[in-house]
Amino acid sequence: MQYKLDKFFNSNHYLSLIPASLKGVSQVILLENAVSGLIILIGLAIASPTLALIAFISSAIGTLVGDLGGADKKQVQIGLFGFNSVLTGIAIMMFMEGGIRWIIAMAGAAVSALLTAAFMHAAKKFAYPVLTFPFIIMTWFLLLSAYRFTTFKLSSDLVPQSLSQWELDASGSPQLIRGLIKGVAEVFLIDVFWSGVFILIAVFWAGWKYGVYTLFATAVSWLVAYFLGADVKLLNLGLYSYNAVLSMIAVGSVYNVRQRIFPFAGTIAAMASVLVTASVDTWLLPFGLPPLTLPFVLCTWLFIGSRKVLRNL
């Protein structure tokens, strides 16, 4: 069956971009697996069929930009030009309002692929991965543009807040299981429990080790945030865990050449992402911007850079 599918998709160049686009979805979690990408889309559809559709279209746009632009064929086929576009498309649909957001999302997906290519070239000299940095920059630029253009309408959830008036609310009942699963769902900026379940299944499909790392990271980050006295509402939404999941997979496996049995560095990165998430979120409050995956990017770059000197990490 797999052979027939491979033969079908490889029979035409543009058909081969379909599994590449699905891999673009799975590459959001640093995994190269078309079936995992499809399972993730099903999970997104549970939260919103619109989000699932824009996620696939955005990945296809980014993949097409890479293909038509003449990028390395292997990089295109494994989805490296799709994942930043996926997240940009989803973010615009989540954080903007109005019918024009479809156009903004697709345009943003295309430009995200261009940014990905640009940052790939810039980072090559330093041997650093681009990760989701192009998505972060593109999304912030588009959201901030809403203050200057009447056609760009921000969601009511994005409201600049003064730090002098900010009050931490740590009251409420912590919900461990719900917080853990939503921490997985928040990788794709959604807080739907069953979407998180499907995304977790997709991770296990790509490899049991990735699934175990994901569960471990979301649990460790949840506990660290809880014992540090985090806002329980944010804790239960998984907002302290999704960057930890990405950091664990990146530092503990994908960019870990030593491949130890226990991902010590990945665990530290996951724990550190909790503090970085809190600080970045506070830093962005006056601008009304979401932290997105910046804590993951910073923690991963930190450990990748450290390993160039501290080779036992």
Phi, psi and omega per residue, in radians:
M1 nan -0.818 3.136
Q2 -1.091 -0.684 3.131
Y3 -1.089 -0.752 -3.139
K4 -1.125 -0.700 3.119
L5 -1.126 -0.787 3.130
D6 -1.067 -0.730 -3.137
K7 -1.130 -0.678 -3.139
F8 -1.136 -0.849 -3.088
F9 -1.223 -0.512 -3.141
N10 -1.499 -0.056 -3.124
S11 -1.282 -0.320 -3.134
N12 -2.476 2.395 -3.067
H13 -1.019 -0.784 -3.077
Y14 -1.301 -0.477 3.024
L15 -1.141 -0.570 -3.133
S16 -1.175 -0.285 3.123
L17 -1.371 -0.241 3.099
I18 -1.175 -0.970 3.061
P19 -1.087 -0.527 3.089
A20 -1.120 -0.669 3.114
S21 -1.201 -0.651 3.077
L22 -1.147 -0.654 3.071
K23 -1.164 -0.533 3.069
G24 -1.068 -0.597 3.083
V25 -1.207 -0.798 -3.114
S26 -1.221 -0.441 -3.135
Q27 -1.199 -0.226 3.024
V28 -1.006 -0.597 3.108
I29 -1.787 0.399 3.083
L30 1.088 0.546 -3.129
L31 -2.101 2.443 3.120
E32 -1.868 1.549 -3.089
N33 -2.729 2.003 -3.082
A34 -1.153 -0.655 3.132
V35 -1.159 -0.713 3.070
S36 -1.056 -0.695 3.090
G37 -1.055 -0.707 3.121
L38 -1.159 -0.740 3.116
I39 -1.099 -0.686 3.105
I40 -1.091 -0.736 3.119
L41 -1.079 -0.641 3.075
I42 -1.107 -0.737 3.099
G43 -1.084 -0.709 3.098
L44 -1.142 -0.652 -3.130
A45 -1.130 -0.510 3.082
I46 -1.102 -0.719 3.109
A47 -1.272 -0.774 -3.117
S48 -2.934 2.057 3.070
P49 -0.990 -0.557 3.115
T50 -1.098 -0.738 3.134
L51 -1.145 -0.688 3.117
A52 -1.108 -0.728 -3.133
L53 -1.146 -0.823 -3.119
I54 -1.174 -0.538 3.112
A55 -1.121 -0.801 -3.128
F56 -1.215 -0.756 3.126
I57 -1.064 -0.747 -3.138
S58 -1.101 -0.746 3.104
S59 -1.100 -0.722 3.125
A60 -1.111 -0.688 3.116
I61 -1.116 -0.839 3.131
G62 -1.076 -0.725 3.120
T63 -1.128 -0.705 3.137
L64 -1.170 -0.669 3.093
V65 -1.065 -0.784 3.116
G66 -1.113 -0.703 -3.109
D67 -1.213 -0.908 -3.117
L68 -1.207 -0.459 3.141
G69 -1.348 -0.161 3.098
G70 1.491 0.477 3.113
A71 -1.223 2.895 3.076
D72 -0.935 2.225 -3.036
K73 -1.051 -0.675 3.141
K74 -1.120 -0.734 3.129
Q75 -1.105 -0.641 3.101
V76 -1.179 -0.795 -3.048
Q77 -1.191 -0.476 3.137
I78 -1.599 0.081 2.990
G79 1.572 0.252 -3.064
L80 -1.241 -0.259 3.099
F81 -1.757 0.094 -3.093
G82 -1.824 -0.574 -2.927
F83 -1.219 -0.661 3.084
N84 -1.158 -0.606 3.090
S85 -1.162 -0.688 3.109
V86 -1.009 -0.911 -3.089
L87 -1.141 -0.650 3.108
T88 -1.113 -0.792 3.123
G89 -1.048 -0.793 3.127
I90 -1.121 -0.785 -3.101
A91 -1.054 -0.744 -3.134
I92 -1.138 -0.685 3.110
M93 -1.179 -0.532 -3.122
M94 -1.423 -0.667 -2.966
F95 -1.827 0.001 3.062
M96 -2.162 2.854 -3.132
E97 -2.208 2.846 3.099
G98 1.665 2.765 -3.092
G99 -1.154 -0.476 -3.099
I100 -1.227 -0.231 -3.130
R101 -1.102 -0.417 3.056
W102 -1.078 -0.796 -3.138
I103 -1.163 -0.741 3.130
I104 -1.091 -0.724 -3.127
A105 -1.091 -0.781 -3.119
M106 -1.239 -0.659 3.072
A107 -1.146 -0.719 3.107
G108 -1.106 -0.631 3.107
A109 -1.098 -0.721 3.138
A110 -1.152 -0.801 -3.119
V111 -1.190 -0.561 3.090
S112 -1.066 -0.647 3.094
A113 -1.150 -0.665 3.089
L114 -1.142 -0.738 3.099
L115 -1.108 -0.682 3.109
T116 -1.021 -0.810 3.121
A117 -1.079 -0.753 -3.123
A118 -1.117 -0.781 -3.136
F119 -1.246 -0.534 3.045
M120 -1.026 -0.783 -3.134
H121 -1.166 -0.762 -3.103
A122 -1.164 -0.642 -3.064
A123 -1.469 -0.200 -3.079
K124 -1.025 -0.702 -3.106
K125 -1.117 -0.532 -3.093
F126 -1.697 -0.062 -3.138
A127 1.019 0.702 3.074
Y128 -1.891 2.471 3.053
P129 -1.335 2.605 -3.132
V130 -1.239 -0.624 -3.104
L131 0.983 -2.418 -3.081
T132 -1.770 0.320 -3.112
F133 -1.041 -0.722 3.096
P134 -1.041 -0.667 3.091
F135 -1.084 -0.758 -3.120
I136 -1.076 -0.882 -3.119
I137 -1.080 -0.817 -3.106
M138 -1.084 -0.779 -3.111
T139 -1.160 -0.782 3.110
W140 -1.068 -0.755 3.124
F141 -1.034 -0.775 -3.117
L142 -1.173 -0.727 -3.134
L143 -1.166 -0.715 3.126
L144 -1.206 -0.471 3.109
S145 -1.108 -0.410 -3.108
A146 -1.091 -0.361 3.131
Y147 -1.390 -0.133 -3.115
R148 -2.094 -0.217 -3.110
F149 -2.205 2.270 -3.105
T150 -1.247 -0.382 -3.125
T151 -1.341 -0.324 3.103
F152 -1.619 2.033 -3.099
K153 -2.061 2.043 -3.112
L154 -1.346 2.653 3.020
S155 -1.146 2.611 3.131
S156 -1.169 -0.219 3.120
D157 -1.281 -0.386 -3.109
L158 -1.688 1.645 -3.115
V159 -2.197 2.122 3.083
P160 -1.021 2.401 -3.118
Q161 -2.233 2.509 3.107
S162 -1.421 2.311 3.117
L163 -1.126 -0.501 -3.128
S164 -1.182 -0.377 -3.135
Q165 -1.858 0.028 -3.103
W166 -1.307 2.327 3.095
E167 -2.228 2.269 3.127
L168 -1.411 2.259 3.123
D169 -2.009 1.752 -3.119
A170 -1.701 0.186 3.141
S171 -1.395 2.883 3.123
G172 2.062 3.000 -3.104
S173 -1.777 2.068 3.112
P174 -1.188 2.417 3.133
Q175 -2.123 1.663 -2.978
L176 -1.040 -0.978 -3.056
I177 -1.082 -0.809 3.131
R178 -1.083 -0.709 3.123
G179 -1.129 -0.670 -3.137
L180 -1.141 -0.829 -3.091
I181 -1.219 -0.696 3.115
K182 -1.179 -0.442 3.058
G183 -1.106 -0.540 3.074
V184 -1.320 -0.747 -3.138
A185 -1.097 -0.593 -3.083
E186 -1.188 -0.211 3.020
V187 -1.003 -0.567 3.107
F188 -1.827 0.372 3.009
L189 1.177 0.410 3.105
I190 -2.149 2.716 -3.102
D191 -2.140 0.681 3.133
V192 -1.697 2.182 -3.038
F193 -0.981 -0.900 -3.053
W194 -1.233 -0.448 3.004
S195 -1.114 -0.726 3.096
G196 -1.077 -0.663 3.113
V197 -1.073 -0.811 -3.128
F198 -1.160 -0.670 3.111
I199 -1.132 -0.672 3.088
L200 -1.123 -0.709 3.078
I201 -1.059 -0.717 3.129
A202 -1.078 -0.672 3.133
V203 -1.172 -0.781 3.108
F204 -1.109 -0.602 3.118
W205 -1.073 -0.684 -3.136
A206 -1.234 -0.427 3.136
G207 2.900 2.313 -3.074
W208 -1.073 -0.581 -3.134
K209 -1.090 -0.707 3.119
Y210 -1.113 -0.674 3.125
G211 -1.125 -0.769 3.128
V212 -1.122 -0.758 3.107
Y213 -1.049 -0.698 -3.136
T214 -1.103 -0.836 3.130
L215 -1.110 -0.731 -3.130
F216 -1.123 -0.755 -3.112
A217 -1.145 -0.772 -3.114
T218 -1.189 -0.572 3.106
A219 -1.241 -0.801 -3.135
V220 -1.079 -0.806 -3.115
S221 -1.153 -0.660 3.119
W222 -1.090 -0.800 -3.107
L223 -1.166 -0.726 3.120
V224 -1.067 -0.826 -3.137
A225 -1.108 -0.689 -3.125
Y226 -1.123 -0.826 -3.095
F227 -1.297 -0.285 3.038
L228 -1.500 -0.096 3.087
G229 1.490 0.711 -3.127
A230 -1.274 2.825 3.035
D231 -1.027 2.076 -3.041
V232 -1.112 -0.603 3.125
K233 -1.083 -0.797 3.113
L234 -1.158 -0.619 3.118
L235 -1.086 -0.820 -3.121
N236 -1.217 -0.386 3.088
L237 -1.438 -0.139 3.137
G238 1.431 0.264 -3.037
L239 -1.308 -0.203 3.056
Y240 -1.752 0.053 -3.016
S241 -1.975 -0.514 -2.992
Y242 -1.163 -0.627 3.068
N243 -1.194 -0.551 3.101
A244 -1.165 -0.699 3.108
V245 -1.035 -0.858 -3.135
L246 -1.136 -0.706 3.140
S247 -1.121 -0.723 3.137
M248 -1.102 -0.827 -3.127
I249 -1.131 -0.718 -3.105
A250 -1.210 -0.944 -3.045
V251 -1.356 -0.643 -3.064
G252 -1.437 -0.342 -3.062
S253 -2.402 -1.150 -2.973
V254 -1.021 -0.777 -3.112
Y255 -1.896 0.455 3.120
N256 -1.885 1.748 -3.071
V257 -1.262 -0.377 -3.091
R258 -1.418 -0.474 3.072
Q259 0.879 0.995 3.078
R260 -1.220 2.808 3.108
I261 -1.130 -0.782 3.103
F262 -1.837 2.170 -3.095
P263 -1.370 1.322 -3.088
F264 -1.044 -0.893 -3.117
A265 -1.109 -0.674 3.112
G266 -1.091 -0.664 3.117
T267 -1.147 -0.770 3.102
I268 -1.090 -0.718 3.125
A269 -1.101 -0.705 3.124
A270 -1.119 -0.738 3.123
M271 -1.179 -0.728 3.139
A272 -1.113 -0.560 -3.108
S273 -1.100 -0.436 3.105
V274 -1.138 -0.814 3.130
L275 -1.178 -0.700 -3.140
V276 -1.166 -0.676 3.105
T277 -1.055 -0.805 3.140
A278 -1.070 -0.760 -3.086
S279 -1.251 -0.728 3.131
V280 -1.144 -0.712 3.127
D281 -1.085 -0.716 3.102
T282 -1.142 -0.751 3.135
W283 -1.030 -0.628 -3.049
L284 -1.581 -0.140 -3.121
L285 -0.927 -0.813 -3.124
P286 -1.136 -0.319 -3.142
F287 -1.692 -0.166 -3.122
G288 1.172 0.535 -3.120
L289 -1.878 2.521 3.066
P290 -1.396 2.610 -3.137
P291 -1.227 -0.369 -3.127
L292 0.932 -2.306 -3.091
T293 -1.866 0.364 3.136
L294 -1.040 -0.722 3.104
P295 -1.022 -0.678 3.083
F296 -1.088 -0.813 -3.127
V297 -1.070 -0.816 -3.101
L298 -1.127 -0.770 -3.127
C299 -1.160 -0.700 -3.130
T300 -1.192 -0.786 3.096
W301 -1.069 -0.671 3.128
L302 -1.013 -0.844 -3.077
F303 -1.319 -0.614 3.080
I304 -1.120 -0.737 3.093
G305 -1.154 -0.723 -3.132
S306 -1.085 -0.636 -3.111
R307 -1.179 -0.323 3.100
K308 -1.243 -0.343 3.106
V309 -1.962 -0.839 3.139
L310 -1.647 1.457 -2.940
R311 -1.268 -0.170 3.124
N312 -1.562 -0.044 3.129
L313 -1.200 nan nan
